[in-house]
Amino acid sequence: MTDQQLLERIVLNPKVLAGKPVIRGTRLSVSITLFLNKIKKIFYQLRNCT
């Protein structure tokens, strides 16, 4: 998926989550999505250390 395609999925709507960027058609904020992705990477790194 290209950067442009990803950016097309991000919308700003003052009526949804106080105008924070969200994934189109959801109430998932971009910041939460990035945070969960970071946690997932850390989890896999920790899991592979043992």
Secondary structure, 3 states (H helix, E strand, C coil): CCHHHHHHCEECCCCCHHHCCEECCCCCEHHHHHHHHHHHHHHHHHHHHC
